[in-house]
Amino acid sequence: MKRTLLLTSVLAMVPMASAFAQQVGGGVFPPNEVDQIKVDMAIEKGIKWLKSQNASHLAAGDHVGRKMSKRELVLFTYVHADVPETDPDFKTLFDDMMKDKLEATYCVALQAMVLEEVERVKYQKRILMCAKFLVDNQGPQGFWSYGSPSIYVEDVAYEVPKRKDVASGGGGAAKPGEVKQFELPQPGMRTKPKVTNKIKVKKDRDGEGHDNSNTQYAALGMRACHDAGIIMEEKVIDLAMKWIRDCQKKEKEPALDLIEGGVNGPDGGMPGAAPGVASGGTGGKTVAGPSRVQRKASPNGWCYSDHADHKAYGSMTAGATGSLAIWDYIKDNDEGKKKSWKNDSDIHEGLVWLGKNFSVTYNPGPYEHGQMAENSAHQYLYYMYALERAGMLYGTEMMGTHKWYPEGAKVLIETQKATGSWGDGTVDTCFAILFLKRATRALGVATHSASQMRAGQK
């Protein structure tokens, strides 16, 4: 199933460590390490450019019969770059998003991600509506495509929880007898209210069409819904996992080493943490852990669909690897404590493929929508954001023998335009900033009371 893919619109037309803070003599940094000041400056310039284009982010285009825009991706980038919700540019996009109906998979998935980050208790009903759209647009084999409006979305049953049943994340002091609870975030991440109101979402219809780009964004959206207290049916989870596993390329190549966890090891410190520091991209407490864990796996990746005659390539392999980790996490159904994604052989094969074909300067492999061009610039920054997600979701700093974040961040700093943008504009700039911010939240972060959180920060 072929389609036109344009980076100029992630959602309209896209198939779509903290670095060591201490400087080492004379402004020279060790190989594969990043100047955090330069990272922060690049992000600041990128956000300034995005804000200068803010009015254009409201524009929506028609693609395959769906109304789609870049608005949600920009909002998600603003959230992770610490643009406050009170900022006029943020508010303009947010208010426009909230008045629109849910129409397309990319936009709806990203909207759920935005709302879950902004205030998942306050916006739980809207997140439930996003979940309903997504489950009703899952195809019968477990995949997603661009999606279409579901008549059932507006009718979702939602009862506003009573005050005593809600652990609020709002501002202000706790009332007598009230215990405010928050999720202890990764360093550099937002503090989120604990969700106590759990709601089941039922699938009432099947979607049509399939591709592994919409499918990976649907997984990101469903992870946000899950973290906001939405419980999906087992059949939705199982079919999604089956689809990803079934369309993985099994090339039967010789097994290679999977280097898991970098210098932190698989469970050394916060999942997704950079070597020697806690994760988040803005500094953190040093953690200790095992030096390395190695496993054997064959390098097997993914293409855009289940095309038997197409080979795997970077953007689809990174996206599918991260997606499978998400579904493993959701299936655990226990705040990720089982960490089944750490022992998933298909994920290991995807990571080994990414390590064997590692790049932070091009999208590795034969890009099937660009005359099978090998190792090309096609969807390069789309790939980079998928690479960030794969590393953060699995919880590894290494792809093969490469440190994916420091190597990638250096390239992005060097290739930023004088305007502050990257690549073809809005979409590429968002992807670059999300990579630099290490925006993907690690799986299975525990929930703590406010007092526990304060104690942990002393």
PEBELRA-V423515 format. One record per backbone hydrogen bond with DSSP energy under -1.0 kcal/mol. CO is the residue of the C=O (numbers start at 1). NH is the residue of the N-H. Records with the same first field share a line. If there is no record, write none. Layout:
# PEBELRA-V423515
CO->NH / NH
This chain:
# PEBELRA-V423515
6->9
9->13
13->6
25->28
30->33
35->39
36->40
37->41
38->42
39->43
40->44
41->45
42->46
43->47
44->48
45->49
46->50
47->51
48->52
51->54
53->56
55->58
56->59
61->68
63->66
66->63
68->61
70->74
71->75
72->76
73->77
74->78
75->79
76->80
77->81
78->83
79->82
84->87
87->91
88->92
89->93
90->94
91->95
92->96
93->97
94->98
95->99
97->100
104->108
105->109
106->110
107->111
108->112
109->113
110->114
111->115
112->116
113->117
114->118
115->119
119->123
121->124
123->127
124->128
125->129
126->130
127->131
128->132
129->133
130->134
131->135
132->136
138->207
139->142
143->139
144->211
146->105
150->153
153->156
162->165
163->166
166->168
175->178
180->450
181->194
182->448
186->189
192->183
199->231
211->215
213->217
214->218
215->219
216->220
217->221
218->222
219->223
220->224
221->225
222->226
223->227
225->230
226->229
229->199
231->201
233->237
234->238
235->239
236->240
237->241
238->242
239->243
240->244
241->245
242->246
243->247
245->248
249->251
256->297
258->295
261->264
262->265
270->273
274->277
293->260
295->258
297->256
298->300
301->249
302->313
304->212
307->310
313->317
314->318
315->319
316->320
317->321
318->322
319->323
320->324
321->325
322->326
323->327
324->328
325->329
326->330
327->331
328->332
329->333
334->337
339->342
340->343
344->348
345->349
346->350
347->351
348->352
349->353
350->354
351->355
352->356
353->357
355->358
364->314
365->375
367->370 / 372
370->373
373->367
376->363
377->380
379->383
380->384
381->385
382->386
383->387
384->388
385->389
386->390
387->391
388->392
389->393
390->394
391->395 / 396
397->404
399->402
402->399
403->407
404->408
405->409
406->410
407->411
408->412
409->413
410->414
411->415
417->420
421->417
422->425
425->429
426->430
427->431
428->432
429->433
430->434
431->435
432->436
433->437
434->439
435->438
448->182
449->453
450->454
451->455
452->456
